[in-house]
Amino acid sequence: MARPVAKPKPGKTLEQTLWEAADKMRGNQEPSEYKHVVLGLVFLKYVSDRFEERRVQLKDELASDGIKPERIESFLEERDEYTSHNVFWVPSLSRWSFVKSQAKQPGIGQQIDQAMDLIEKENPSLRGVLPRNYGRDSLDKRRLGELVDLVSSIGFTETDDHGADDVLGRVYEYFLGQFAGKETGKDAGAFYTPRSVVKTLVEMLEPYKGRVYDPAAGSGGMFVQSAEFVKAHGGKRTDISVYGQEFTDTTWKLAKMNLALRGIEADMGSHSDDSFSNDLHPDLRADYVIANPPFNVSDWWDAKLSDDPRWQFGTPPPGNANFAWVQHFIYHLAPHGTAGFVLANGSLSSKSGGEGEIRRKLVEAGLVDCIVAMPDRLFFNTGIPVSLWFVSRGRNGNGHRKRHDEVLFIDARKLGTMESRKLRVLGDDDIEKIAGTYHAWRNHEGDYEDVPGFAKSSTLDKIAEHDFILTPGRYVGAEEAEIDDEPITDKLERLTGELFDEFDRGRELEQEVRIRLGALK
């Protein structure tokens, strides 16, 4: 009997290669530390690859123009020939070829630190951003050298298998997601919002043109997805202006790197800081606010905030920042601006500390546009159920639509598929179902209809009857049952037969297991 031909093992995916790179640093590094070690090297490899790609292109251009070979070399070191093509200028000692040549040397850490220093000096937008301290004693230099070799195997140019832009998105998304899953405590997801959640927010907001603001920016994922949305719809990245703020310094630097890699110019302020006590964009009025602020923060209050002009609808309780964030978002909206953000579900019904009164005033002011109850297990680091809120200043008067006395409730808890035992993702069809329902309703296109169990447009009077609790399940009702016209006797016979078939299959499996176990004795 011929042996079955073994299937060839599939090659390593880019993601697997990247996680191997991270594994190299696990020995004596916490995830929060080796995250920056690995991502810094990925950044260095990327900018070097793109620099070398432009260098080859430039050399070909000069040769085709008839420039003599001895003069070409001097042109190849002309900084403007790179920066004018949106390519970072990389000094010779920062180029990956040099870094790789030092991988087995005991001074590899110092060489990488030097490479980062030189790139920052030559590129003002990166100043104070790139990770340092590769030369510290606690970082195993043998493993660091192995990590350099592994990152060397990943190509980031247009001619590489994956395509530069796609690779970049995958690198950062995969790394940030994996690291979020490995960290513990409240900081675990602070720098990363799952892509399907970000994409849902962006598809619903549709930030085609204007000012986009995220005061809890994390690693900048909201801005990246917004820029991708604009590009996908035929626009240019310059159609949107990006403003952000981030509290944690290392995460602020990560966001600056992330945005710089994609050519997104963003005003992230000159440093990291707290959006409540030191708002770095106090005069900004954004067309779109898009955010995933930290949930239920209890230590946010500062006495100097007691009379803050942002608390138009009531002073938020010192023990929970949820409605401080909501009012911060609204304060920064332009006259016809719209905000979409993630909040823990408790914000839909809580009455403690005056939260119920603030929520009532928001609804009565006609600001609340739509509430979406999301499925569970969407986040790496928390099982807290969340909802998406959409609030808009453009609902009344000459605003973008006429439904100023209604709120759309969407119950999306049944959507999504489990990517692993712990993590659920929303697919493109799920996102389209949510966003399409919202746009049909919001734009008054005439094809919106309530869907029992999924979507309901509710009047402010009806919401008042529910004491301004905004949990979608209270409004959408039960899903319509499918019409079942199978006679009861036929159904009983069919179900009984199916049950007996399962019994038979169970006995067959049991017998198979006994035979196999017996063969092992």
C-alpha positions as CSV (number, residue, x, y, z in Angstrom):
1,M,0.0,0.0,0.0
2,A,1.5,3.3,-1.1
3,R,2.2,5.8,1.6
4,P,0.3,9.0,1.4
5,V,2.3,11.8,0.0
6,A,3.2,14.3,2.7
7,K,1.9,17.8,2.1
8,P,4.8,20.3,1.9
9,K,5.0,22.5,4.9
10,P,3.7,26.0,4.2
11,G,6.4,28.7,4.4
12,K,6.4,31.0,7.3
13,T,4.0,33.9,7.0
14,L,5.2,37.4,7.6
15,E,3.4,37.4,10.9
16,Q,5.1,34.2,12.1
17,T,8.5,35.6,11.2
18,L,7.7,38.8,13.1
19,W,6.6,36.9,16.2
20,E,9.8,34.9,16.1
21,A,11.6,38.2,16.1
22,A,9.7,39.2,19.3
23,D,10.4,35.8,20.8
24,K,14.1,36.5,20.6
25,M,13.8,39.2,23.2
26,R,11.5,37.4,25.7
27,G,14.3,36.1,27.9
28,N,14.7,39.0,30.3
29,Q,12.4,41.6,28.8
30,E,8.8,42.4,29.7
31,P,6.4,42.8,26.7
32,S,6.2,46.5,27.4
33,E,10.0,46.7,26.9
34,Y,10.6,44.3,24.0
35,K,7.7,45.8,22.1
36,H,9.8,49.0,21.6
37,V,13.0,47.0,21.0
38,V,11.4,45.1,18.1
39,L,9.3,47.9,16.6
40,G,12.3,50.2,16.7
41,L,14.3,47.7,14.6
42,V,11.4,47.2,12.2
43,F,11.2,51.0,11.8
44,L,15.0,51.2,11.1
45,K,14.8,48.4,8.5
46,Y,11.8,50.0,6.8
47,V,13.3,53.5,6.4
48,S,16.6,52.0,5.3
49,D,14.9,49.7,2.7
50,R,12.9,52.6,1.3
51,F,16.1,54.8,1.2
52,E,18.0,52.1,-0.7
53,E,15.1,51.6,-3.1
54,R,15.1,55.3,-3.9
55,R,18.9,55.2,-4.2
56,V,18.8,52.5,-6.9
57,Q,16.0,54.3,-8.7
58,L,18.0,57.6,-8.6
59,K,21.1,55.8,-9.9
60,D,19.2,54.5,-12.9
61,E,17.7,57.9,-13.6
62,L,21.1,59.6,-13.5
63,A,22.6,56.9,-15.8
64,S,19.8,57.3,-18.3
65,D,20.4,61.0,-18.3
66,G,24.0,60.4,-19.4
67,I,25.6,61.5,-16.1
68,K,29.2,60.2,-15.9
69,P,29.7,57.3,-13.4
70,E,32.2,59.3,-11.3
71,R,29.7,62.1,-10.8
72,I,26.7,59.8,-10.0
73,E,28.2,58.9,-6.6
74,S,28.1,62.5,-5.4
75,F,24.5,62.9,-6.6
76,L,23.5,59.7,-4.7
77,E,24.3,61.5,-1.4
78,E,22.1,64.6,-2.2
79,R,19.6,64.7,0.6
80,D,16.9,66.5,-1.4
81,E,16.8,63.7,-3.9
82,Y,15.2,61.6,-1.2
83,T,13.2,64.0,0.9
84,S,11.5,65.4,-2.2
85,H,10.1,61.8,-2.8
86,N,8.9,61.5,0.8
87,V,11.8,59.2,1.7
88,F,13.6,59.7,5.0
89,W,17.3,60.6,4.6
90,V,19.3,57.8,6.2
91,P,22.9,58.6,7.0
92,S,25.5,55.9,6.1
93,L,26.0,54.7,9.7
94,S,22.2,54.2,10.1
95,R,21.7,52.1,7.0
96,W,20.6,48.6,7.6
97,S,23.6,47.1,5.7
98,F,25.9,48.7,8.3
99,V,23.8,47.7,11.3
100,K,23.6,44.1,10.0
101,S,27.4,44.0,9.6
102,Q,27.7,44.7,13.3
103,A,25.1,42.1,14.4
104,K,27.7,39.7,15.9
105,Q,29.7,42.4,17.6
106,P,29.4,43.1,21.3
107,G,28.8,46.8,20.5
108,I,25.7,46.1,18.4
109,G,23.5,47.9,21.0
110,Q,25.5,51.1,20.8
111,Q,25.6,50.9,17.0
112,I,21.8,50.8,16.9
113,D,21.5,53.7,19.4
114,Q,23.9,55.7,17.1
115,A,21.8,54.8,14.1
116,M,18.6,56.1,15.8
117,D,20.4,59.3,16.9
118,L,21.7,60.1,13.4
119,I,18.3,59.5,11.8
120,E,16.6,61.8,14.3
121,K,19.1,64.6,13.7
122,E,18.6,64.4,9.9
123,N,14.8,64.2,10.0
124,P,13.2,66.8,12.3
125,S,9.7,65.1,12.3
126,L,11.3,62.2,14.2
127,R,13.2,64.2,16.8
128,G,12.8,62.7,20.3
129,V,10.7,59.8,19.0
130,L,12.8,56.8,18.1
131,P,13.5,54.2,20.8
132,R,17.0,54.2,22.4
133,N,18.9,52.3,25.1
134,Y,19.7,49.3,22.9
135,G,23.1,49.4,24.5
136,R,21.8,48.9,28.1
137,D,23.4,46.1,30.1
138,S,20.1,44.3,30.6
139,L,19.5,43.7,26.9
140,D,21.1,40.4,25.8
141,K,23.5,41.4,22.9
142,R,23.5,37.8,21.5
143,R,19.8,37.8,21.2
144,L,19.8,41.4,19.9
145,G,22.2,40.3,17.1
146,E,19.9,37.3,16.3
147,L,17.0,39.7,16.2
148,V,18.8,41.9,13.7
149,D,19.5,38.9,11.5
150,L,15.8,37.9,11.6
151,V,14.5,41.4,10.8
152,S,17.0,41.4,7.9
153,S,14.9,38.7,6.2
154,I,11.9,41.0,6.0
155,G,11.7,43.2,2.9
156,F,9.9,46.5,2.9
157,T,10.2,47.7,-0.7
158,E,7.7,47.9,-3.5
159,T,9.3,44.9,-5.2
160,D,9.1,42.6,-2.2
161,D,6.5,39.9,-2.1
162,H,4.1,41.7,0.2
163,G,4.2,45.3,-1.2
164,A,5.5,48.1,1.0
165,D,2.3,49.7,2.2
166,D,0.6,46.4,2.9
167,V,3.6,45.1,4.8
168,L,3.8,48.2,6.9
169,G,0.1,47.9,8.0
170,R,0.5,44.2,8.7
171,V,3.7,44.7,10.7
172,Y,2.3,47.3,13.0
173,E,-1.2,45.9,13.3
174,Y,0.1,42.4,14.1
175,F,2.8,43.5,16.5
176,L,0.6,46.0,18.4
177,G,-2.2,43.4,18.6
178,Q,0.1,40.6,19.8
179,F,1.8,42.8,22.4
180,A,-1.6,44.0,23.6
181,G,-2.5,40.4,24.2
182,K,0.7,39.7,26.1
183,E,0.6,42.7,28.5
184,T,-1.4,42.8,31.7
185,G,-3.3,45.4,33.6
186,K,-4.9,48.6,32.5
187,D,-2.1,49.5,30.1
188,A,-2.5,46.3,28.0
189,G,-4.8,47.8,25.4
190,A,-4.1,51.4,26.0
191,F,-2.0,51.7,22.8
192,Y,-4.1,49.4,20.5
193,T,-7.7,49.3,19.4
194,P,-8.6,46.2,17.3
195,R,-8.7,46.9,13.6
196,S,-12.4,45.8,13.2
197,V,-13.5,48.2,15.9
198,V,-11.5,51.1,14.3
199,K,-12.8,50.2,10.8
200,T,-16.4,50.2,12.1
201,L,-16.0,53.7,13.6
202,V,-14.4,55.0,10.4
203,E,-16.9,53.5,8.0
204,M,-19.7,55.0,10.0
205,L,-18.1,58.5,10.4
206,E,-16.8,58.6,6.8
207,P,-14.0,61.2,7.4
208,Y,-13.5,62.2,3.7
209,K,-12.2,65.7,4.3
210,G,-11.5,68.0,7.2
211,R,-9.9,67.9,10.7
212,V,-9.7,64.6,12.5
213,Y,-9.0,64.6,16.3
214,D,-8.3,61.8,18.8
215,P,-7.4,62.9,22.3
216,A,-6.7,59.4,23.4
217,A,-4.6,58.5,20.4
218,G,-2.8,55.4,21.5
219,S,-0.5,54.2,18.7
220,G,-2.5,56.2,16.1
221,G,-4.6,53.5,14.6
222,M,-7.7,55.7,14.2
223,F,-5.7,58.1,12.0
224,V,-4.2,55.3,10.0
225,Q,-7.6,53.8,9.2
226,S,-9.0,57.3,8.4
227,A,-6.2,57.9,5.9
228,E,-6.8,54.5,4.4
229,F,-10.5,55.3,4.1
230,V,-9.8,58.5,2.3
231,K,-7.3,56.8,-0.1
232,A,-9.8,54.0,-0.8
233,H,-12.4,56.5,-1.9
234,G,-10.2,58.3,-4.3
235,G,-9.0,61.1,-2.0
236,K,-5.5,62.1,-0.9
237,R,-4.1,61.8,2.6
238,T,-3.7,65.5,2.6
239,D,-7.5,65.8,2.5
240,I,-7.6,65.3,6.2
241,S,-5.7,67.2,8.9
242,V,-4.8,65.0,11.9
243,Y,-4.6,66.2,15.5
244,G,-4.0,64.0,18.5
245,Q,-2.9,63.7,22.1
246,E,-1.6,60.7,24.1
247,F,-0.9,60.5,27.8
248,T,1.8,57.8,27.9
249,D,5.2,58.9,26.6
250,T,6.3,55.6,25.0
251,T,3.0,55.2,23.3
252,W,3.1,58.8,22.1
253,K,6.5,58.0,20.5
254,L,5.0,54.8,19.0
255,A,2.2,56.8,17.4
256,K,4.7,59.3,15.9
257,M,6.6,56.4,14.4
258,N,3.5,54.7,13.2
259,L,2.2,57.9,11.4
260,A,5.6,58.9,10.1
261,L,6.1,55.5,8.4
262,R,2.8,56.0,6.5
263,G,3.5,59.6,5.5
264,I,0.7,60.9,7.6
265,E,1.5,64.4,9.0
266,A,0.0,64.7,12.4
267,D,0.0,67.4,15.1
268,M,0.4,65.2,18.2
269,G,1.6,68.1,20.3
270,S,5.2,68.6,21.3
271,H,5.1,66.0,24.0
272,S,2.8,63.4,25.7
273,D,0.3,64.8,28.2
274,D,-3.1,64.4,29.9
275,S,-6.0,65.6,27.7
276,F,-8.0,66.7,30.8
277,S,-5.5,68.7,32.8
278,N,-3.3,69.9,29.9
279,D,-5.3,70.0,26.7
280,L,-2.7,70.5,24.0
281,H,-5.3,71.6,21.4
282,P,-7.5,73.9,23.4
283,D,-8.8,75.9,20.4
284,L,-9.3,73.0,18.0
285,R,-12.8,72.5,16.6
286,A,-12.7,69.2,14.6
287,D,-15.0,68.0,11.9
288,Y,-14.5,64.4,13.2
289,V,-13.6,63.1,16.6
290,I,-12.8,59.4,16.7
291,A,-11.5,57.8,19.9
292,N,-11.3,54.7,22.1
293,P,-10.6,56.3,25.5
294,P,-9.6,54.2,28.5
295,F,-12.6,52.6,30.2
296,N,-13.9,53.7,33.6
297,V,-10.8,55.6,34.7
298,S,-11.1,56.4,38.4
299,D,-8.0,58.6,39.0
300,W,-8.5,61.3,36.4
301,W,-9.8,64.2,38.5
302,D,-7.8,67.3,39.3
303,A,-9.2,70.1,41.5
304,K,-8.5,72.7,38.9
305,L,-11.1,71.0,36.6
306,S,-14.1,71.9,38.8
307,D,-15.2,74.9,36.7
308,D,-13.9,73.7,33.4
309,P,-15.9,75.1,30.4
310,R,-16.0,71.6,28.9
311,W,-18.5,70.4,31.5
312,Q,-21.5,72.1,29.7
313,F,-23.8,69.2,30.6
314,G,-22.7,68.6,34.2
315,T,-19.5,68.0,36.1
316,P,-18.4,64.4,35.6
317,P,-17.9,62.3,38.8
318,P,-14.3,62.2,40.0
319,G,-14.5,58.4,40.2
320,N,-15.2,57.8,36.5
321,A,-13.9,59.7,33.5
322,N,-16.4,58.3,30.9
323,F,-18.6,61.4,30.7
324,A,-15.6,63.6,31.0
325,W,-14.4,62.1,27.7
326,V,-17.8,62.5,26.1
327,Q,-18.0,66.2,27.0
328,H,-14.3,66.7,26.0
329,F,-15.2,65.2,22.5
330,I,-18.3,67.5,22.1
331,Y,-16.4,70.6,23.3
332,H,-13.9,70.0,20.4
333,L,-16.5,69.5,17.7
334,A,-16.9,72.1,14.9
335,P,-20.5,73.4,14.5
336,H,-21.4,70.5,12.2
337,G,-18.9,68.0,13.5
338,T,-19.6,64.4,14.4
339,A,-17.8,62.2,17.0
340,G,-17.7,58.4,17.1
341,F,-16.1,56.7,20.1
342,V,-16.0,53.5,22.2
343,L,-17.3,53.5,25.8
344,A,-18.0,50.7,28.3
345,N,-21.6,49.7,28.4
346,G,-22.0,51.0,31.9
347,S,-22.2,54.5,30.4
348,L,-25.5,53.6,28.8
349,S,-27.4,53.2,32.0
350,S,-25.3,54.4,35.0
351,K,-26.8,57.0,37.3
352,S,-24.1,57.3,39.8
353,G,-22.3,60.6,40.4
354,G,-24.7,62.5,38.2
355,E,-24.0,60.4,35.1
356,G,-27.7,59.8,34.4
357,E,-28.4,63.6,34.4
358,I,-25.5,64.3,32.0
359,R,-26.8,61.6,29.7
360,R,-30.3,63.0,29.8
361,K,-29.1,66.5,28.9
362,L,-27.1,65.1,26.0
363,V,-30.2,63.4,24.6
364,E,-32.5,66.3,25.2
365,A,-29.9,68.6,23.5
366,G,-30.3,66.5,20.4
367,L,-26.6,65.5,20.3
368,V,-26.9,61.7,20.5
369,D,-27.1,60.3,17.0
370,C,-26.7,56.5,17.3
371,I,-25.7,53.8,19.8
372,V,-24.3,50.5,18.7
373,A,-24.0,47.6,21.2
374,M,-21.0,45.6,20.1
375,P,-20.3,41.9,20.5
376,D,-18.2,40.6,23.4
377,R,-14.5,39.6,23.3
378,L,-13.4,42.1,20.7
379,F,-10.5,43.4,22.8
380,F,-7.3,41.7,23.7
381,N,-7.1,42.9,27.2
382,T,-10.6,43.2,28.6
383,G,-13.9,41.3,28.5
384,I,-15.8,44.5,29.4
385,P,-18.7,44.8,26.9
386,V,-18.6,48.0,24.9
387,S,-20.8,50.2,22.8
388,L,-20.1,52.7,20.0
389,W,-21.5,56.2,20.5
390,F,-22.1,58.7,17.7
391,V,-22.9,62.3,18.7
392,S,-23.2,65.2,16.3
393,R,-23.6,69.0,16.5
394,G,-25.1,69.0,13.0
395,R,-28.4,67.4,13.8
396,N,-30.5,70.5,14.1
397,G,-31.3,73.6,12.0
398,N,-29.4,73.4,8.7
399,G,-27.5,70.3,9.7
400,H,-26.8,67.2,7.6
401,R,-30.1,65.5,8.3
402,K,-33.6,65.9,9.8
403,R,-33.7,63.2,12.4
404,H,-33.0,65.6,15.3
405,D,-35.7,64.1,17.5
406,E,-34.7,60.5,17.1
407,V,-31.8,58.2,18.1
408,L,-30.8,55.1,16.1
409,F,-30.2,52.0,18.3
410,I,-28.3,49.0,16.7
411,D,-27.8,45.8,18.6
412,A,-24.8,44.1,16.9
413,R,-24.0,41.7,19.7
414,K,-24.7,38.6,17.5
415,L,-22.3,39.7,14.7
416,G,-18.7,38.7,14.3
417,T,-16.8,35.4,14.3
418,M,-14.4,33.9,16.8
419,E,-10.8,34.2,15.4
420,S,-9.5,32.3,18.4
421,R,-11.0,31.0,21.7
422,K,-10.6,34.4,23.3
423,L,-10.9,36.9,20.4
424,R,-13.8,37.9,18.1
425,V,-13.5,40.0,15.0
426,L,-16.1,41.8,12.8
427,G,-15.8,40.9,9.2
428,D,-16.4,43.3,6.3
429,D,-20.0,42.1,5.9
430,D,-20.7,42.7,9.6
431,I,-19.2,46.2,9.4
432,E,-21.2,47.0,6.2
433,K,-24.4,45.8,7.9
434,I,-23.8,48.2,10.8
435,A,-22.6,51.2,8.8
436,G,-25.1,50.7,5.9
437,T,-28.0,50.7,8.4
438,Y,-26.6,53.9,10.0
439,H,-26.1,55.7,6.7
440,A,-29.6,54.8,5.4
441,W,-31.1,56.1,8.6
442,R,-28.9,59.2,9.0
443,N,-29.1,60.4,5.4
444,H,-32.9,59.9,5.2
445,E,-32.5,58.0,2.0
446,G,-35.9,56.3,2.3
447,D,-34.6,52.8,2.4
448,Y,-34.2,52.6,6.1
449,E,-36.5,50.2,8.0
450,D,-36.5,49.1,11.6
451,V,-35.3,45.5,11.9
452,P,-36.6,43.7,15.0
453,G,-33.8,42.5,17.1
454,F,-31.2,44.6,15.3
455,A,-32.1,48.2,14.6
456,K,-34.7,50.7,15.9
457,S,-35.1,54.4,15.4
458,S,-36.6,55.7,18.6
459,T,-38.1,59.1,19.5
460,L,-36.8,61.2,22.3
461,D,-40.2,60.7,24.0
462,K,-39.8,56.9,24.0
463,I,-36.2,57.3,25.4
464,A,-37.6,59.5,28.2
465,E,-40.0,56.7,29.0
466,H,-37.0,54.5,29.6
467,D,-35.5,57.2,31.9
468,F,-32.8,58.0,29.3
469,I,-31.2,54.7,29.5
470,L,-29.6,54.0,26.1
471,T,-29.1,50.3,26.1
472,P,-30.0,49.2,22.5
473,G,-31.6,45.9,23.7
474,R,-34.4,48.0,25.4
475,Y,-35.4,49.4,22.0
476,V,-34.8,47.0,19.2
477,G,-37.1,44.3,20.6
478,A,-36.9,40.6,19.9
479,E,-35.8,39.2,16.6
480,E,-38.7,37.9,14.4
481,A,-39.0,34.2,14.5
482,E,-38.8,32.3,11.2
483,I,-42.2,30.9,10.1
484,D,-42.3,27.2,10.9
485,D,-45.1,25.4,9.0
486,E,-43.7,21.8,9.5
487,P,-46.4,19.6,11.1
488,I,-45.6,18.7,14.7
489,T,-45.7,14.9,14.0
490,D,-43.3,15.2,11.1
491,K,-41.0,17.4,13.1
492,L,-40.9,15.0,16.0
493,E,-40.2,12.1,13.7
494,R,-37.4,14.0,12.0
495,L,-35.7,15.2,15.2
496,T,-35.9,11.7,16.8
497,G,-34.2,10.2,13.7
498,E,-31.5,12.9,13.9
499,L,-30.9,12.2,17.6
500,F,-30.7,8.4,17.0
501,D,-28.2,9.0,14.2
502,E,-26.0,11.0,16.6
503,F,-26.2,8.1,19.1
504,D,-25.0,5.7,16.4
505,R,-22.2,8.0,15.4
506,G,-21.1,8.4,19.0
507,R,-20.9,4.6,19.4
508,E,-18.8,4.3,16.2
509,L,-16.4,7.0,17.5
510,E,-16.2,5.2,20.9
511,Q,-15.3,1.9,19.2
512,E,-12.7,3.6,17.0
513,V,-11.0,5.2,20.1
514,R,-11.0,1.8,21.9
515,I,-9.3,0.1,18.9
516,R,-6.6,2.8,18.7
517,L,-5.9,2.8,22.4
518,G,-5.7,-1.0,22.4
519,A,-3.0,-0.8,19.6
520,L,-0.8,1.3,21.9
521,K,-0.6,-1.4,24.7
